[in-house]
Amino acid sequence: MISIQFFARYRETLGSDGERLQWDASLASVNDVRQHFLARGGAWEVLAEQNLMCARNQELCGLDEPVSDGDEVAFFPTVTGG
């Protein structure tokens, strides 16, 4: 099982702060997890943003980061401030 978390604007757009997915070989990377959600269409397309940030087990990572059973994956928009 992998735990997925959505933060900030993504949480608001999706109406969910996260969910759990049964891990299998088709979810081998953070991008595979993202593609799983993008396939739902509609509001989930917010995760197609190029400036999307992600983390695996609470450490920033790239979309090519491997995912294993028991991991936590988080998606969040870039943060800007002034």
ZADO-1210 file (C-alpha; in nm, 4 decimals, padded with zeros to 6 digits):
<atoms>
<atom x="00.0000" y="00.0000" z="00.0000" code="MET" pos="1"/>
<atom x="00.1251" y="00.3513" z="-00.0735" code="ILE" pos="2"/>
<atom x="-00.0080" y="00.6655" z="00.0865" code="SER" pos="3"/>
<atom x="-00.0690" y="00.9650" z="-00.1394" code="ILE" pos="4"/>
<atom x="-00.0961" y="01.3196" z="-00.0038" code="GLN" pos="5"/>
<atom x="-00.2181" y="01.6323" z="-00.1827" code="PHE" pos="6"/>
<atom x="-00.1315" y="01.9750" z="-00.0459" code="PHE" pos="7"/>
<atom x="-00.2344" y="02.3391" z="-00.0869" code="ALA" pos="8"/>
<atom x="-00.4187" y="02.4196" z="-00.4086" code="ARG" pos="9"/>
<atom x="-00.4115" y="02.0558" z="-00.5210" code="TYR" pos="10"/>
<atom x="-00.5999" y="01.9484" z="-00.2089" code="ARG" pos="11"/>
<atom x="-00.8571" y="02.2221" z="-00.2694" code="GLU" pos="12"/>
<atom x="-00.8981" y="02.1439" z="-00.6398" code="THR" pos="13"/>
<atom x="-00.9290" y="01.7693" z="-00.5845" code="LEU" pos="14"/>
<atom x="-01.1433" y="01.7949" z="-00.2716" code="GLY" pos="15"/>
<atom x="-00.9171" y="01.5424" z="-00.1027" code="SER" pos="16"/>
<atom x="-00.6074" y="01.5527" z="00.1129" code="ASP" pos="17"/>
<atom x="-00.5013" y="01.2083" z="-00.0046" code="GLY" pos="18"/>
<atom x="-00.5762" y="00.8430" z="-00.0497" code="GLU" pos="19"/>
<atom x="-00.4145" y="00.5033" z="-00.0355" code="ARG" pos="20"/>
<atom x="-00.3351" y="00.2865" z="-00.3370" code="LEU" pos="21"/>
<atom x="-00.2496" y="-00.0790" z="-00.3486" code="GLN" pos="22"/>
<atom x="00.1103" y="-00.0862" z="-00.4714" code="TRP" pos="23"/>
<atom x="00.1979" y="-00.2951" z="-00.7756" code="ASP" pos="24"/>
<atom x="00.4676" y="-00.2905" z="-01.0441" code="ALA" pos="25"/>
<atom x="00.2707" y="-00.0389" z="-01.2531" code="SER" pos="26"/>
<atom x="00.3362" y="00.2201" z="-00.9786" code="LEU" pos="27"/>
<atom x="00.7152" y="00.1934" z="-00.9937" code="ALA" pos="28"/>
<atom x="00.7891" y="00.5687" z="-00.9880" code="SER" pos="29"/>
<atom x="00.6388" y="00.8919" z="-00.8616" code="VAL" pos="30"/>
<atom x="00.5464" y="00.9731" z="-01.2207" code="ASN" pos="31"/>
<atom x="00.3621" y="00.6405" z="-01.2529" code="ASP" pos="32"/>
<atom x="00.1569" y="00.7393" z="-00.9479" code="VAL" pos="33"/>
<atom x="00.0878" y="01.0795" z="-01.1026" code="ARG" pos="34"/>
<atom x="-00.0161" y="00.9166" z="-01.4321" code="GLN" pos="35"/>
<atom x="-00.2566" y="00.6909" z="-01.2385" code="HIS" pos="36"/>
<atom x="-00.4390" y="01.0011" z="-01.1153" code="PHE" pos="37"/>
<atom x="-00.4164" y="01.1883" z="-01.4473" code="LEU" pos="38"/>
<atom x="-00.5988" y="00.8988" z="-01.6148" code="ALA" pos="39"/>
<atom x="-00.9062" y="00.9956" z="-01.4101" code="ARG" pos="40"/>
<atom x="-00.9350" y="01.3184" z="-01.6109" code="GLY" pos="41"/>
<atom x="-01.1305" y="01.6245" z="-01.5017" code="GLY" pos="42"/>
<atom x="-00.9977" y="01.8011" z="-01.1924" code="ALA" pos="43"/>
<atom x="-00.7143" y="01.5449" z="-01.1690" code="TRP" pos="44"/>
<atom x="-00.5475" y="01.7150" z="-01.4655" code="GLU" pos="45"/>
<atom x="-00.4182" y="01.9746" z="-01.2183" code="VAL" pos="46"/>
<atom x="-00.1411" y="01.7220" z="-01.1492" code="LEU" pos="47"/>
<atom x="-00.0167" y="01.7669" z="-01.5083" code="ALA" pos="48"/>
<atom x="00.1295" y="02.1081" z="-01.4228" code="GLU" pos="49"/>
<atom x="00.4952" y="02.1383" z="-01.5190" code="GLN" pos="50"/>
<atom x="00.5812" y="02.3179" z="-01.1949" code="ASN" pos="51"/>
<atom x="00.4424" y="02.0371" z="-00.9773" code="LEU" pos="52"/>
<atom x="00.6617" y="01.9437" z="-00.6820" code="MET" pos="53"/>
<atom x="00.6719" y="01.6006" z="-00.5250" code="CYS" pos="54"/>
<atom x="00.8180" y="01.4166" z="-00.2325" code="ALA" pos="55"/>
<atom x="00.8730" y="01.0533" z="-00.1407" code="ARG" pos="56"/>
<atom x="00.8771" y="00.9695" z="00.2286" code="ASN" pos="57"/>
<atom x="00.8856" y="01.3413" z="00.3148" code="GLN" pos="58"/>
<atom x="01.1925" y="01.4206" z="00.1030" code="GLU" pos="59"/>
<atom x="01.1742" y="01.6280" z="-00.2138" code="LEU" pos="60"/>
<atom x="01.2337" y="01.4207" z="-00.5235" code="CYS" pos="61"/>
<atom x="01.1913" y="01.4121" z="-00.8986" code="GLY" pos="62"/>
<atom x="00.9171" y="01.2373" z="-01.0899" code="LEU" pos="63"/>
<atom x="01.1594" y="00.9569" z="-01.1748" code="ASP" pos="64"/>
<atom x="01.1995" y="00.8638" z="-00.8053" code="GLU" pos="65"/>
<atom x="01.1267" y="00.4922" z="-00.7475" code="PRO" pos="66"/>
<atom x="00.8260" y="00.3999" z="-00.5339" code="VAL" pos="67"/>
<atom x="00.8019" y="00.0909" z="-00.3152" code="SER" pos="68"/>
<atom x="00.5287" y="-00.0690" z="-00.1105" code="ASP" pos="69"/>
<atom x="00.4822" y="00.1280" z="00.2133" code="GLY" pos="70"/>
<atom x="00.6018" y="00.4609" z="00.0727" code="ASP" pos="71"/>
<atom x="00.4314" y="00.7976" z="00.1061" code="GLU" pos="72"/>
<atom x="00.4122" y="01.0182" z="-00.2030" code="VAL" pos="73"/>
<atom x="00.3110" y="01.3834" z="-00.1839" code="ALA" pos="74"/>
<atom x="00.2198" y="01.6312" z="-00.4562" code="PHE" pos="75"/>
<atom x="00.2153" y="02.0074" z="-00.4068" code="PHE" pos="76"/>
<atom x="00.2428" y="02.3230" z="-00.6168" code="PRO" pos="77"/>
<atom x="00.5569" y="02.5324" z="-00.6068" code="THR" pos="78"/>
<atom x="00.5610" y="02.7901" z="-00.3318" code="VAL" pos="79"/>
<atom x="00.6486" y="03.1497" z="-00.3997" code="THR" pos="80"/>
<atom x="00.6711" y="03.4365" z="-00.1623" code="GLY" pos="81"/>
<atom x="00.7956" y="03.7859" z="-00.1376" code="GLY" pos="82"/>
</atoms>
